[in-house]
Every structure is written in C-alpha cells, then in structure tokens.
Amino acid sequence: MSSSRTPAVTALHPVSVVIPAYNEELGVAGVITELYDMFRREGIVGEVVVIDDGSTDKTGQAAADAGARVLRHRSNRGYGAALKTGIVAALHEVIVITDADGTYPSRYIPELLRQLEHADMAVGARIGKRVSIPMVRRPAKWVLNKLANYVARTDIPDLNSGLRAFRRAMAMQYFPILPDQFSFTTTITLAMLCDKYAVSYLPIDYLPRKGRSKIVPWDAGNFAMLILRIAMLFRPLRVFLPVVFLCLTYGFVKTTVDMIRDPNISASAMLAFMSALIILLIGMLADAVVTRLARLNINTVTGVQTWEVVQAQHPAHELDKHRSIQG
C-alpha cells in the first residue's frame, strides 16, 4: 500500500472552480465576478469553469460574458454529471466546487484551500451566523444527517454542502459510484469518510438563492436510499446488523409468548431465528468482500495528516542521538 504524502496546498496554489449551472442566468454572472475579485485579492492563480447543463435560458451566455470558461451539455444531465464534466476538464489539480445561485460566499474559499494542507477534502459547513435553509427542508435534512452519521460513525456537520475543495484524483477514483444528480456531494462525503480520508469542515454562511430551487420534496426519499446504498458499498454490517437484531428480538418475544401459552415454539418464531442467521451470514459475506476490495485500492488511505495526527517535533540533538542508536 502506498504511503506517499500528498503535497501540501496553499492559498496561492492554482485552483479550478467548477460551477454546475442549469437555468441560473440570474445569479451566475455575479458568482463569477465575485470569484475573480477574490482571486485578485488573495493572489490566487485560478480559473472558473461553468458547465451549462442544458439550460433553456441565457445561463451559458451570461457565464461567458462574465469571463468563465463555459462547457455545455446538449441536454440536462444532472448536477453530478455537470460536476464530473467540469472536474475532468479543469486545468488544475485542486478543485473547488460551488453553486451558481449566489448562496455560497466566495470569501471562504481561501481558508478551504489552506485546510487542504491537513485534509483530503475541506467542506464549507452551513452552520454559520447567516444560514438561509427553508424550514420545510430542515426536518428531512436532520433525519438524513442522523442516518449518515450512523453509517459513517462520525459527526457530519453538513452532509451535502455544495462548497468544498479537494484534489482531482481523490474525487475521480469514486466516479463509478458518484451519481449524476444532486446526491453527488452526499455520496463523496460518505465514501471518503468510510474510506478513512481526512475531511475537515469550515463553518460558513448560506445566503438566500437567486432564482428558483431545483430540489423537490421527494428528493429526501432518494437521499435516504442513497445513504443506505453507500452503507452497502462501504459498511454493509451497519445495515444488516439492525435487521438481525429486529429478527432476534421478535423471535425471543414470540418464543416467550409461545412457552407461556403452550409449551411449543411456533413456526414464526423459528422463521425469525433462521432469518436472523441467514441475514447475519449475508452481512458478514458482504463485509468480507468490501474489506477485501478495499485492500486492493492503494488510494484507500489517508492522503495527508489529519488534524488529530501530527508528527512530534524533536530537538536536533535528540534526533542525532536517535540516529546514532539506530546506527
């Protein structure tokens, strides 16, 4: 397994900002102008790549007039598909993704780039002082976040933030499982956490969007199914074990009731015990397959040092003493 360190990234490192856009002519030009102003202010060498995802308005023209490099899908393929197109076409290795609707302030991008010195992905978590998320979405968002926390076994401040920085190679290894729709960010977050990559979070504000949202209420169900799918791909026992527990609980309760009423174990109780055993064996087999496949992927390691693991600094004379002992 490769143990090479990923080169550190600074705020001056060249960066490609990828913006998927579908019918966002009201906000895209302002976002691009804000990004180029931030580049000049921070001394960042960067480009802005806008993917016009089959828009029926003047999104592409507005983006081009603002100075972005514009790529166009002939039909609407989805948020994730647009991001994949932009990531592949980007000129630089360090990628920042953001939205075209003006909800993510660009002033946070330099700090996200600095966090890449100690993380494989830096995410702008929408937990700042100004967060404009419609109340109707918050209950579903809370439930989905709890489910994701359970699968990843860590606290995720923001599961599907659209403002994040990462290295191109880190994201491209997951392209086969990254969906073409809005769940792109959810999937890459869970995949990297399950594979033990270092993900850092920066509290940010989230402003009211310009234009109409593309998310519909029933997308919450799709997100829930996606999280379970990611669990099956990376941590299947997190799905199978609760089902085993339910079957065993039912089996024991039914057996107790049967023995009280009639000293005989019913067929339903036996079926519950057999189901628990079969599901457990399937879950263990799935976990073994996932573990074995992970060992074949040389990229499934922490690419850089996490915030929690920092090499101790020793005085020069201590290092010389250590070398003499080793010699």
Long-range contacts (C-beta under 8 A, 24 or more apart in sequence): 1-295, 1-298, 1-301, 2-298, 2-299, 2-301, 3-301, 5-303, 5-304, 5-305, 6-120, 6-167, 6-303, 6-304, 8-116, 8-117, 8-304, 9-94, 9-113, 9-114, 9-116, 9-117, 9-167, 10-113, 10-114, 10-117, 11-42, 11-43, 11-44, 11-110, 11-113, 11-114, 12-42, 12-43, 12-44, 12-45, 13-44, 13-45, 13-92, 13-94, 13-113, 14-44, 14-45, 14-46, 14-91, 14-92, 14-93, 14-94, 15-44, 15-45, 15-46, 15-47, 15-92, 15-94, 15-95, 15-96, 15-109, 15-113, 15-165, 16-46, 16-47, 16-48, 16-49, 16-86, 16-90, 16-91, 16-92, 16-94, 16-95, 16-96, 17-46, 17-47, 17-48, 17-49, 17-95, 17-96, 17-97, 17-98, 17-109, 18-49, 18-51, 18-83, 18-86, 18-87, 18-90, 18-95, 18-96, 18-97, 18-98, 19-48, 19-49, 19-50, 19-51, 19-63, 19-68, 19-86, 19-97, 19-98, 19-99, 19-100, 20-51, 20-53, 20-79, 20-82, 20-83, 20-86, 20-97, 20-99, 20-100, 21-50, 21-51, 21-52, 21-53, 21-55, 21-59, 21-60, 21-63, 21-82, 21-100, 22-52, 22-53, 22-54, 22-55, 22-59, 22-76, 22-79, 22-82, 22-214, 23-55, 23-56, 23-57, 23-59, 23-211, 23-212, 24-55, 24-59, 24-100, 24-101, 24-210, 24-211, 25-55, 25-57, 25-58, 25-59, 25-61, 25-62, 25-211, 26-210, 26-211, 27-100, 27-101, 27-102, 27-209, 27-210, 27-211, 28-59, 28-62, 28-63, 28-66, 28-68, 28-100, 29-62, 29-63, 29-65, 29-66, 30-102, 30-210, 31-98, 31-99, 31-100, 31-101, 31-102, 31-106, 32-63, 32-66, 32-67, 32-68, 33-66, 33-67, 34-105, 34-106, 35-98, 35-106, 35-109, 36-67, 37-106, 38-106, 38-107, 38-109, 38-110, 42-110, 44-110, 44-113, 46-92, 47-90, 47-91, 47-92, 49-86, 49-89, 49-90, 50-86, 50-100, 51-82, 51-83, 51-85, 51-86, 53-77, 53-78, 53-79, 53-81, 53-82, 59-100, 63-100, 77-180, 78-179, 78-180, 78-181, 78-182, 79-180, 79-181, 79-182, 79-184, 79-214, 80-178, 80-179, 80-180, 80-181, 80-182, 80-183, 80-184, 81-180, 83-184, 84-175, 84-178, 84-180, 84-184, 87-168, 87-171, 87-172, 88-172, 90-168, 92-168, 93-167, 93-168, 93-169, 94-165, 94-166, 94-167, 94-168, 95-165, 95-166, 95-167, 95-168, 95-171, 96-163, 96-164, 96-165, 97-162, 97-163, 97-164, 97-185, 98-162, 98-163, 99-162, 99-163, 99-209, 101-209, 101-210, 101-211, 102-207, 102-209, 102-210, 103-132, 103-162, 103-206, 103-207, 103-208, 103-209, 104-162, 104-163, 104-204, 104-206, 104-207, 105-204, 105-205, 105-207, 108-163, 108-202, 108-204, 109-163, 109-165, 111-202, 112-163, 112-164, 112-165, 112-202, 113-165, 115-165, 115-200, 115-202, 116-165, 116-166, 116-167, 116-304, 117-304, 118-198, 118-200, 118-304, 118-305, 118-306, 118-307, 119-198, 119-199, 119-200, 119-304, 119-306, 119-307, 120-166, 120-167, 120-170, 120-192, 120-197, 120-198, 120-199, 120-302, 120-303, 120-304, 121-164, 121-165, 121-166, 121-170, 121-188, 121-189, 121-192, 121-197, 121-198, 121-199, 121-200, 122-164, 122-165, 122-166, 122-199, 122-200, 122-201, 122-202, 123-157, 123-158, 123-161, 123-163, 123-164, 123-189, 123-199, 123-200, 123-201, 123-202, 124-158, 124-161, 124-163, 124-164, 124-201, 124-202, 124-204, 125-157, 125-158, 125-161, 125-201, 125-202, 125-203, 125-204, 126-158, 126-161, 126-204, 126-205, 126-206, 127-157, 127-158, 127-203, 127-204, 128-203, 128-204, 128-205, 128-206, 129-205, 130-205, 130-206, 130-207, 131-205, 131-206, 132-206, 132-207, 132-208, 132-209, 133-206, 136-217, 137-215, 137-220, 140-217, 140-220, 140-223, 141-220, 143-220, 143-224, 144-220, 144-223, 144-224, 144-227, 147-224, 147-227, 147-228, 148-186, 148-189, 148-190, 148-227, 150-238, 151-190, 151-194, 151-227, 151-230, 151-231, 151-234, 151-235, 151-238, 152-190, 152-193, 152-194, 153-235, 153-238, 154-193, 156-189, 156-193, 157-201, 157-203, 158-201, 159-185, 159-186, 159-189, 159-190, 160-185, 160-186, 160-189, 160-223, 161-185, 161-204, 163-204, 167-303, 169-299, 170-197, 170-299, 170-303, 173-297, 173-299, 177-230, 177-233, 179-226, 181-222, 182-214, 182-215, 182-219, 183-222, 183-223, 183-226, 186-223, 186-226, 186-227, 186-230, 187-226, 187-230, 190-227, 190-230, 190-234, 191-230, 191-233, 191-234, 194-230, 194-234, 194-235, 195-234, 195-294, 195-300, 196-300, 196-301, 196-302, 197-302, 197-303, 198-302, 198-303, 198-304, 198-305, 198-306, 198-307, 200-307, 232-286, 233-290, 234-290, 235-287, 235-290, 236-283, 236-286, 236-287, 236-290, 237-283, 237-284, 237-286, 237-287, 239-283, 240-279, 240-280, 240-282, 240-283, 240-286, 241-280, 241-283, 243-279, 244-276, 244-279, 244-280, 244-283, 247-272, 247-273, 247-275, 247-276, 247-279, 248-272, 248-273, 248-276, 251-276
